Amino acid sequence: MVTTPSADDGARPAPAVRAPSPAAPASTPAAPADSEPLLRLRGIGKNFGPVRALIDIDLDIPAGLVTAIVGDNGAGKSTLIKTMSGIWQPEHGQIFWTGKPVHLHSPRDAAALGIATVYQDLALCDNLDIVQNMYLGRESLQHWLLNEDDMEITAKRTLSDLHVMTVRSIRQPVGSLSGGQRQAVAVARAVMQEAKLVIMDEPTAALGVTQTRVVLDLIGRLASRNIAVVVISHNLNEVMSIADRVAVLYLGQLAAVGPTARFDTQVIVDLMTTGTSARLAAEPTAAAETAPPAEQAQPDGPGGPAVPGDVSPGSPSEH
């Protein structure tokens, strides 16, 4: 059973490391009830032959908040973000952007809306400098020539706005940058393209402690600019420290979604490995919001019933 997540998840809290528990109340005031999520997925399903990679996914992505998508290998995380990015089209379901239905037939369609995806390989050219990478494919021209001055000024201002101060020169080759600096360049490129939603796939994988902190701070700054951020990560400590909301996938289904303050790492591990958590179900608020058994439940599409509350634990079945 996939439950309908709530969009009333509150404003972004002050950037501090949280130590939430399932019973802890939401640490931020609730958002207006009529606030429309930037991106809304309803009943999204994706198959690869007989394999059901995504099964009736209902998920809201609000602006100005960091939503972490977690799950074990094969849970459907990459499939989900590639569907959100226009790389793959769902077999069924509907995608809404600012409340209006959209059809993403390609990454170009997603980019036109303001969706930017930063994958693990970052898609940067090591032999080009920072400015050239930030403008790759969309160079600024003046009289049919590259407007180098304008590109340098804009690239420098974008990096400065994001507090990226560790690069020696914006003309140094990207191949000479550290992992954290390369992530910063990839994110700055998305911001410069006026992205409204930035999706980051394992942004701190293989980074050291210092560079990880740079990337996590950068994620917080994106949210503070009212940019929606979706982060896929296996590092649950990082998830608990930076995410405003957590969505847990299990075997292609949404096991639970809600404010980070409603979860702890053990509950998330339970959901990732079994699709349910006795600790989450035992909490009074969560117990009242538990979905009915799958055989009694109705579909949660746009016309179906929504499960009330901020945390929506599901009961996915194995397939």
C-alpha positions as CSV (number, residue, x, y, z in Angstrom):
1,M,0.0,0.0,0.0
2,V,1.4,3.4,-1.0
3,T,0.1,6.3,1.1
4,T,-0.3,9.9,0.1
5,P,2.4,12.1,1.7
6,S,1.5,15.4,3.2
7,A,2.9,18.7,1.9
8,D,2.4,20.4,5.3
9,D,5.9,19.9,6.4
10,G,6.8,23.4,7.7
11,A,9.4,25.9,6.8
12,R,13.1,25.1,6.7
13,P,14.6,25.1,10.2
14,A,17.8,26.8,11.2
15,P,20.9,25.0,9.9
16,A,21.7,22.8,12.8
17,V,22.4,19.1,13.2
18,R,19.2,17.4,14.4
19,A,18.9,14.4,16.6
20,P,15.2,13.5,16.0
21,S,13.2,10.6,17.2
22,P,9.9,9.2,15.9
23,A,8.0,10.7,18.8
24,A,9.5,14.1,18.5
25,P,7.1,16.8,17.3
26,A,7.8,18.7,14.2
27,S,10.5,21.3,14.9
28,T,9.1,23.9,12.6
29,P,5.8,25.6,12.1
30,A,3.4,24.1,9.6
31,A,3.2,25.5,6.1
32,P,-0.1,26.9,4.9
33,A,-2.6,24.1,4.2
34,D,-3.2,25.4,0.7
35,S,0.4,25.7,-0.2
36,E,1.1,23.9,-3.5
37,P,4.2,21.7,-3.7
38,L,6.6,22.6,-6.5
39,L,6.6,19.1,-7.8
40,R,3.9,16.5,-7.1
41,L,4.0,12.8,-8.2
42,R,0.8,10.8,-8.2
43,G,0.5,7.1,-8.9
44,I,3.9,7.0,-10.7
45,G,4.7,3.5,-12.0
46,K,7.7,2.4,-14.0
47,N,8.4,-1.1,-15.4
48,F,11.4,-2.7,-17.1
49,G,10.0,-5.7,-18.7
50,P,8.6,-7.9,-15.9
51,V,10.4,-5.8,-13.2
52,R,8.2,-3.3,-11.4
53,A,10.8,-0.6,-10.6
54,L,8.3,1.9,-9.2
55,I,4.8,1.1,-7.9
56,D,2.2,3.8,-7.4
57,I,4.6,6.5,-6.0
58,D,2.9,9.5,-4.4
59,L,5.4,12.2,-3.4
60,D,5.4,15.9,-2.9
61,I,8.5,18.1,-3.3
62,P,8.0,21.5,-1.7
63,A,10.1,24.5,-2.5
64,G,12.7,25.7,0.0
65,L,13.0,22.3,1.7
66,V,15.5,19.5,1.4
67,T,13.9,16.1,0.7
68,A,16.1,13.1,1.2
69,I,15.2,9.9,-0.7
70,V,16.7,6.8,0.9
71,G,16.4,3.1,0.3
72,D,18.5,-0.1,-0.1
73,N,20.1,-1.0,-3.4
74,G,17.4,-1.8,-5.9
75,A,14.7,0.1,-4.0
76,G,14.0,2.4,-7.0
77,K,15.9,5.6,-6.0
78,S,17.7,6.1,-9.3
79,T,14.6,5.2,-11.3
80,L,12.6,7.8,-9.4
81,I,15.0,10.7,-9.9
82,K,15.5,9.8,-13.6
83,T,11.7,9.8,-14.0
84,M,11.6,13.2,-12.3
85,S,14.4,14.4,-14.6
86,G,12.7,13.3,-17.8
87,I,15.1,10.6,-18.7
88,W,12.5,7.9,-18.3
89,Q,8.8,8.3,-18.8
90,P,6.4,6.5,-16.4
91,E,4.0,3.8,-17.6
92,H,1.3,5.3,-15.5
93,G,0.7,8.1,-13.1
94,Q,0.8,11.9,-13.4
95,I,3.5,14.6,-12.7
96,F,2.4,18.0,-11.6
97,W,4.6,21.1,-11.6
98,T,3.3,24.0,-9.6
99,G,-0.1,22.4,-9.6
100,K,-0.3,21.9,-13.4
101,P,0.0,18.5,-15.1
102,V,3.2,18.1,-17.2
103,H,4.7,15.4,-19.4
104,L,8.5,15.2,-19.3
105,H,9.6,13.5,-22.5
106,S,13.2,14.4,-22.2
107,P,15.7,16.1,-19.8
108,R,15.3,19.2,-22.0
109,D,11.6,19.3,-20.9
110,A,12.6,19.0,-17.3
111,A,15.3,21.7,-17.6
112,A,12.8,24.0,-19.3
113,L,10.7,23.8,-16.1
114,G,13.7,24.4,-13.9
115,I,14.6,20.9,-12.8
116,A,18.4,20.3,-12.7
117,T,20.0,17.0,-11.8
118,V,23.6,16.6,-10.5
119,Y,24.6,13.0,-10.9
120,Q,27.5,11.3,-9.3
121,D,29.8,11.7,-12.3
122,L,28.8,15.5,-12.3
123,A,29.1,15.7,-16.2
124,L,32.1,18.0,-16.0
125,C,34.9,18.3,-18.5
126,D,38.3,18.0,-16.7
127,N,40.2,19.8,-19.5
128,L,38.0,22.9,-19.4
129,D,38.1,25.6,-16.7
130,I,35.3,26.5,-14.3
131,V,33.7,29.2,-16.4
132,Q,33.7,27.0,-19.5
133,N,32.1,24.2,-17.6
134,M,29.4,26.4,-16.1
135,Y,28.5,27.7,-19.5
136,L,29.0,24.5,-21.5
137,G,26.3,24.3,-24.2
138,R,24.9,27.7,-23.4
139,E,27.8,30.1,-24.0
140,S,27.2,33.8,-23.9
141,L,27.8,35.4,-27.3
142,Q,28.4,39.0,-28.4
143,H,28.7,39.7,-32.1
144,W,29.0,35.9,-32.7
145,L,32.0,35.7,-30.4
146,L,32.2,34.4,-26.9
147,N,31.5,37.1,-24.4
148,E,34.3,36.0,-22.0
149,D,34.0,39.0,-19.7
150,D,30.2,38.5,-19.1
151,M,30.6,34.8,-18.5
152,E,33.4,35.4,-16.0
153,I,31.5,38.0,-14.0
154,T,28.3,35.9,-13.9
155,A,30.2,32.7,-12.9
156,K,32.1,34.5,-10.2
157,R,29.0,36.1,-8.8
158,T,27.1,32.8,-8.7
159,L,29.9,31.1,-6.9
160,S,30.2,34.0,-4.4
161,D,26.4,33.9,-3.8
162,L,26.8,30.3,-2.8
163,H,29.7,31.1,-0.6
164,V,32.1,29.0,-2.7
165,M,35.3,30.6,-1.7
166,T,37.8,27.7,-1.9
167,V,38.7,27.8,-5.6
168,R,41.9,29.5,-6.5
169,S,40.7,30.9,-9.8
170,I,37.6,30.5,-11.9
171,R,39.9,29.9,-14.8
172,Q,41.6,26.9,-13.3
173,P,40.9,23.5,-15.0
174,V,38.1,21.5,-13.3
175,G,40.5,18.5,-13.3
176,S,42.6,20.3,-10.7
177,L,39.6,20.7,-8.2
178,S,38.8,18.6,-5.2
179,G,35.7,16.5,-5.0
180,G,33.8,19.1,-3.0
181,Q,34.8,21.9,-5.3
182,R,33.7,19.9,-8.3
183,Q,30.3,19.4,-6.7
184,A,30.1,23.1,-6.0
185,V,30.8,23.9,-9.6
186,A,28.1,21.4,-10.8
187,V,25.6,22.9,-8.4
188,A,26.5,26.5,-9.3
189,R,25.9,25.6,-12.9
190,A,22.4,24.5,-12.1
191,V,21.7,27.6,-10.0
192,M,23.0,29.8,-12.9
193,Q,20.5,28.1,-15.1
194,E,17.8,29.3,-12.7
195,A,16.9,25.9,-11.5
196,K,13.9,25.7,-9.1
197,L,14.5,22.1,-8.2
198,V,18.0,20.6,-7.8
199,I,18.3,16.8,-7.6
200,M,21.6,15.5,-6.2
201,D,22.6,11.8,-6.5
202,E,24.9,10.8,-3.7
203,P,26.6,14.2,-3.5
204,T,29.0,13.3,-0.8
205,A,30.1,9.8,-2.0
206,A,33.8,9.3,-1.8
207,L,34.4,12.8,-0.2
208,G,36.5,13.5,2.8
209,V,35.2,15.1,6.0
210,T,36.1,18.7,5.0
211,Q,34.7,18.4,1.5
212,T,31.6,16.8,2.7
213,R,30.9,19.7,5.0
214,V,31.3,22.1,2.0
215,V,28.7,20.2,0.0
216,L,26.3,19.9,3.0
217,D,26.6,23.7,3.6
218,L,25.9,24.2,-0.1
219,I,22.7,22.2,0.1
220,G,21.5,24.3,3.0
221,R,22.2,27.5,1.0
222,L,20.2,26.2,-1.9
223,A,17.2,25.6,0.3
224,S,17.6,29.1,1.9
225,R,17.2,30.5,-1.6
226,N,13.7,28.8,-1.8
227,I,15.1,26.2,-4.2
228,A,13.7,22.7,-3.7
229,V,16.5,20.1,-3.1
230,V,16.2,16.3,-3.5
231,V,19.1,14.4,-2.2
232,I,19.8,10.6,-2.6
233,S,22.2,9.4,0.1
234,H,23.2,6.2,1.9
235,N,24.7,8.2,4.8
236,L,21.8,8.4,7.3
237,N,23.7,10.7,9.6
238,E,24.0,13.2,6.8
239,V,20.4,12.7,5.9
240,M,19.3,13.4,9.5
241,S,21.5,16.6,9.6
242,I,20.5,18.3,6.4
243,A,17.0,17.0,5.3
244,D,13.7,18.6,6.2
245,R,11.8,15.6,4.9
246,V,12.6,11.9,4.4
247,A,11.1,9.6,1.9
248,V,11.9,5.9,2.3
249,L,11.7,3.5,-0.7
250,Y,11.3,-0.3,-0.4
251,L,11.1,-2.6,-3.4
252,G,9.8,0.2,-5.6
253,Q,7.2,1.4,-3.2
254,L,7.1,4.4,-0.9
255,A,7.3,2.9,2.6
256,A,7.0,6.2,4.5
257,V,7.4,9.9,4.0
258,G,7.3,12.8,6.4
259,P,9.3,15.5,8.4
260,T,12.8,14.3,9.5
261,A,11.9,15.0,13.1
262,R,9.5,12.0,13.0
263,F,12.2,9.5,12.2
264,D,15.5,8.3,13.6
265,T,18.1,6.2,11.9
266,Q,16.9,2.9,13.3
267,V,13.4,3.5,12.0
268,I,14.7,4.4,8.6
269,V,16.8,1.2,8.5
270,D,13.8,-0.8,9.5
271,L,11.8,0.8,6.7
272,M,14.6,0.3,4.2
273,T,15.1,-3.4,4.9
274,T,11.5,-4.6,5.7
275,G,9.2,-1.8,4.4
276,T,7.7,-1.2,7.9
277,S,8.9,-0.3,11.4
278,A,7.3,-1.5,14.6
279,R,8.9,1.5,16.4
280,L,7.2,4.0,14.0
281,A,3.8,2.2,14.2
282,A,4.1,2.2,18.0
283,E,4.1,5.9,18.2
284,P,0.7,7.4,19.0
285,T,0.7,9.9,16.2
286,A,2.1,7.5,13.7
287,A,-0.3,4.7,14.7
288,A,-3.3,7.0,14.1
289,E,-1.9,7.6,10.6
290,T,-1.1,4.0,9.7
291,A,-2.7,3.0,6.4
292,P,-5.4,0.2,6.3
293,P,-4.4,-3.2,5.0
294,A,-3.8,-3.3,1.3
295,E,-6.8,-5.4,0.6
296,Q,-9.1,-2.8,2.2
297,A,-7.4,0.3,0.9
298,Q,-8.4,2.4,-2.1
299,P,-5.9,3.8,-4.6
300,D,-4.4,7.1,-3.6
301,G,-4.5,8.8,-7.0
302,P,-5.6,12.4,-7.5
303,G,-9.2,11.3,-6.9
304,G,-8.5,8.8,-4.2
305,P,-8.4,9.3,-0.4
306,A,-5.4,10.8,1.3
307,V,-4.0,9.5,4.5
308,P,-3.9,12.4,7.0
309,G,-0.9,13.5,9.0
310,D,2.7,14.2,8.3
311,V,4.2,10.7,8.4
312,S,2.7,8.2,6.1
313,P,4.0,4.7,6.8
314,G,3.1,2.2,4.1
315,S,2.9,-1.6,3.9
316,P,4.6,-2.5,0.6
317,S,4.4,-6.1,-0.5
318,E,7.3,-7.9,-2.0
319,H,7.2,-8.8,-5.6
